Amino acid sequence: MKEIMVGGTRYPSLNEFCKKYGLKYGWVRRLMLEKGLTPEEILSQEYQKSSIGKPIFCSGVRYVSVSQFCRDNGLRYPTVVAQLNRGMAPEQILEQQHTSMNTFSAQKSECEYEGQHFLSLSKAAEHFGIQPSYLYALKKKEHLSANETLRLAMERKQAKHPSGTVVPCTIDGVEFLSQTDALAFYHFSRATVTSRMQRSHLTFEEALIGMIQKQRRLTPMVSLFNSANISQTTCAPVQELLDQKLRDCHYEPEYFQEKDQIVLRIQETLKPASEPKDIYLIFTDRNVEVILPELYRVSKESLQIYQNINQHNKTYQGAKLWYNDESKIISANWNCPWKGTSTDAAVIMKMLFTFFGSCEMFLKELI
């Protein structure tokens, strides 16, 4: 932009004028274009609203502008302008800033406990397995120093476990060195488990096992399940009922005879924009087994694949995963008993949709 003249002073550009008086270029430009104001009028309005552009004094020191006051004292310009407009004196602004910094510094104060030195309460909390928020809340509530806060927290912790040792526990047949390890393994917070213990008068192990079993109940795809209109009141042969319910859900079942077994094949898409996968239902005298030969093909083998499969099999019901080292293919299967009666059509459909949901969960969360 060309040179401008403001109050007898020449500026190379509008941007230089804005820098001089600490104004935002876009804001000044918009006032000039939309409201037709001149730089002198904009500056006059700013003089009336605040101390922008005027020299200010703080504790006997003269600053040529608010910008210089902010730069020299490490303050944020918008905050200082707002405080000046509210009538605060520069000395009050500096005092408030120092108070805030001291408070922040106090939160990071060093502390000691039994000869161990920590740079902050957060470091001490991490070392002793205490929630940092608990220490800071205790410090604020009791008006204690960092050392006093840490000492009180440790006294309360030892009062709960006088021996000072970690209490091991066994959850669902798995042994853990401590309750904290068990909570971390199953991804539950202590507050959630404690609440369940108090509501139902349970031990820690009973409360956690109950929550794990509830987590394993994987809800099928509700919309698809309802569209099947499953009913257990009809008495038609189970194959005919199952065939009709599959077609109602827009599947195209195909049947094969393998020795003494009836094999049914359908296709299902478990991920958006992906090719449908072949899924087989095998009927024997006592069981119906659903098999997905190729759920996922592993491109790069790693230990994480085995961990993901084991975690999934332990967490969810409805599908068990298997990994073939040679073909690098993850397969899935599940089975349920049946009696060959019409009432089994509903059971098989529910099993099928739970199987789909479990496989989809694996592809979504663990791959």
MIZA-807564 format. One record per residue (C-alpha): y, x, z. Coordinates in steps of 0.001 Angstrom, whole numbers, plus 524288, in hexadecimal, padded with zeros to 5 digits. Each point is the difference from the previous one (the first is absolute). Layout:
YXZ...
END
This chain:
80000800008000080DD8804AE7FD368096E804E280A40806167F6328095E80C89800478080A7FF687FA5680DC980BD4800A58090F8062980B087F8747F3898081D8005C7F879802F37F3977F1157FF9C8004F7F7568054E7F50D7F7B87F399800777FD647F3B1807B37F42A80696805F68087580AD9805AA809247F5C7805B67F4727F936806977FAF380CC08059980D688032280580800C77F36F807E77F18C7FE29802B57FE897F3EE7F7847F4337FBD37F80F80258801C87F17F7F8477F3F97FBC5807207F74F809AA80D8B804D67FBAA7FC4E7FEBF7F1B07FB4F7F2018020F80CAF7FC04806DF807FF805AE7F4F57F8397F9227F54D7FD237F2E68067680C3D7FDDB80830809A6808457F87580405807EE80BE58066980D327FE897FB8280BE6807C480C797FEDA808327FCD07F1DE8039C7F1E48036F803678048780B3D8086A80A2B7F7698068E7F5A27F60E803A27F76580A8C805B780B568052C8081F8020E7F271805A07F1927FDE48033B7FCD780D2280627803F680DFD802037FA30804B77F3228085680A6C7F9E18084D801B380C307FF4580BDA808CA7F9857FD1380D068003D8072580CFC7F484801FF809238015C8078980CCF80C2A806E77FADE7F9B8803E97F317806267FB197F3657F7707FBDF7F4AA806467FD797F2CB7F6E17F4757FD597F4617F860805027F769807867F695803C180CF5806337FDDC7FA5080D9C7F2537FBC87FC067FC8E80CE17F9738049A8085680B647F8C37F80D80A2F7F3A67FC9F7F867802907F16A7FFA27FCB17F5BD7F5D080C237FBD47F8877FCD77F1457FEC67FCCB7FF2580E8580CA98069080418808377F76B7F6FC7F9B87F3CA805D080273804F780DD480E39803357FD0F801F67F2787FA367FAAA7FA2F80CAD80A848074A8077D7F80680B19805B08071D80CAE802B47FAD980CA17F9E77FCE18051A80DAB7F7827F402802A17F8D8801F17F3247FCC680E1E803647FBBF7FC5D80DCB7F7047F55E7FAD07FA1E8098E7F64C7FD4B80A0A80A9C7F9CF7F5A0808C17F6DD7FBCC7F50F7FC2180E087FD3F7FD4B8029080E5F7F78D7F3C8800C47F8638043A7F40E7FE9080DA38057E7FB397FA7A80CEB7F52F7F8D17F8D07FB7480D077FAA38014B8073B80D007F5E480A0B803A07F6677FD3B80AEC7F5428067B807D57F3A17FB82806BF7F707808B08081C8051C80C517F9A97FF2A7FAC67F21D80CC37FFFE7F87A803357F6077F56C80BA57FFA17F6CD8014A7F1398016A7F9EB7F413806277F9FC7FCD97F2CC7F8B880CEB800017FB607FDA880DEB7FB907F2407FC827F8568052E7F4697F99580A6B808767FBBD7F6B180AD17FC7B7F4717F74180B1A7F7338049D8081D7F7247F76D80D81806777FE1F806927F2AD800797FA257FDE080D968060480CA28051C80D7F7FD0F7FA937FF927F215805127FBCD804E380D6F80AE280A197FFFF80A347F5D27FCB47FAE67F5B4809717FEC0808E480BD880BD88089C7FCAA7F7D580C6C801128011280D8B7FA747F638804B07F5E87F7F68076280A257FFEC7F4848096E7FC187F6B67F5107F4898085C7FBD27FB70801FC80E14800657F161802DF7F8BE7FCB37F3667F549809CB803247FEA87FAC580DE47FE137F2487FACA7F657804C37F5E47F7E48074F80A20800537F428808FF7F8A97F84E7F5917F5F480AFB7FE7F7FFC08076180CF97F5E9809A07FB418094C804747F57C7F4D8800047F6427FED97F86B7F3657F7427F404800E87F5B37FFA97F50A7FB8D7F32B7FA2B7F58E7FAA87F6DB803FB7F61D7F5A67F5DE7F93B7F7847F66380B2B8023B809F880AAD7FCF88040C8094580AF980E43804158013D805D480A5B808C880AE17F6BD804398053A7F2537FE2680B3F805C77F8377F656805BD7F62E7F9347F2D67FEBB80CDB7F8ED7FD9980410809F07F5C47F2CD7FF1B7F92B800547F1247FED780EC87FF567FD76803717F73E80B8B80B73801AA809407FDB4800F680E93809627F4CB8026E7F7D17F6DF7F7687F33D8037F806BF806327FF2E80D8B805417F27E7FCFA7F2757FB637FC057FA31805D880C65809A07F89A808827FEA07F30B7F8CA7F1257FFB37FFD67FD258085D80C1B7F86980A0F7F81F7FD7A80E6C8017B805E48097A7F6417F322801447F8A47FDCC7F1477FF5D80DC27FD507FB3E7FF8980A5E7F5657F26C7FC147FB35804767F1EB7FED380BBD804077F7EC7F79B8088E7F7387F6727F4F47FD5C80B3B7F6E47FCD98059780A0E7F6957F306800CF7F8DB8007C7F18E7FC628059C801197F26E805957F3337FB147FBB07FC9A7F21A809AC7FCD37F543804417F2BC80501804FE7FA527F33C7F3B9803B67F88B7F7127FB9080AF1806827F29E800E87FFA37FE2F7F1527F136800DA800CB800087F3178077B7F4338045F807CB7F84E7F502806557F30580052806F87FCA47F1AA7FE787F9587FFF37F2B57F172801C47FE597FF13805587F2217F8B480CCC7FDDE807C380BAE804CA80066806A87F29F8063B7F43E7F99D809FC7FE8080ADF8036780E667FFB9801347FFF17F13D809467F4748007380876805E080AAA8011080CED7F8BF8042C7F90C7F397809F37F823807C8805D180D21803DE800B98040A7F1927F454809338003A7F5D4800687F5457F314802B3806EE7F4A9805F87F8967F1F47FF7B804E57F4BD809977FE8E7F1EE7FFFA804B87FB7E80CF7805DA7F1D07FEC58045F8009D7F70380BEB80EC88008D800F780AC27F7D47FA1B80BEC808357FC6B80D587F9EA7FDCF80B41807B47FA0480E927FCDA8008480C45807F47FD9D80B74801968094480D048075A7FF36802C9806A380D0080CB3806B47FC1680B637FAD67F7C880014804287F1BC7F249805A9800C57F3627FD157F8D97F6A87F664806997F435805BC806CD7F1F67FB447FF367FAFD7FA2380C9F7F1CF7FC29801FF7F9DF7F62A809547F1808024C802207F7F47F4D5805E17F378802F68073F7F79A7F761808B3808488025D80C0F80C9C806DC7FC1380AFD7FFA87F64F805E680D507FD2380CD1802217F8E0801AE80D317F95180B93806777F95E7FA3C80C0E7F93F80D0D806997FD1580B1C7FCBD809418072E80CD97FE0C7FD9180C9D7F8958047C80C1C8076A80767809A27F787800ED80AC680A3C7F642800D880B048055F802C580D8E7FCC67FE1D80E3880A357F533800817F7717F7597F7647F4F580072809E48096C7FD6380B31805F57F45C7F8EE7F29A7FA277FD307FB5D801C680E0580C837FA32805797FF1A7F4477F6F67F1C27FD608034B80320800B280E6C80C377F7887FF6C7FC9B7F4EE7F69D7F4C77F6BD7FE1C7FC8E7FA167F2EE7FCD280C2B7F80C7F99780D1B80263803EB80B877F79D7F71380A967FAD18035E80CBC7F92C7F74D806BD7F5F78026E80EB77FFF07FA83801DE7F260806D47F5067F8AA80C0C80041808F97FFDC7F1338006A802D87F78F80BE07F7A17F3B780032800767F432808F17F5FB7F6238048D7FDD97F56380A427F5547F62A802CE7FD987F3C3807C77F3CB7F8038031B7FD6A7F31C7F9547F5B47F56780047800EA7FB797F1FA806377F2FC803B080C577F9777FB1A807648037B80C707FF3C80E567FC3A809627FE547F48180BA27FFB18093F7FB0980BD7807817FE13807DA7F38D80D767FC9B7FABF80682803DB80CB77F85B80CB58003E8041E802C67F20580E797FE06802977FF608082380C6B7F97480AA47F7FD80B1E7FF8F7F61B80A27800BB80AC27F9AA80BAD806967FED88077D7F32F80E037FCE57FC868045D804BD80D6C7F94F80D107FD9880695801E67F2CE80D447FC128057A8006D8079780CC07F6C580B6F7FF5D80014805277F225
END
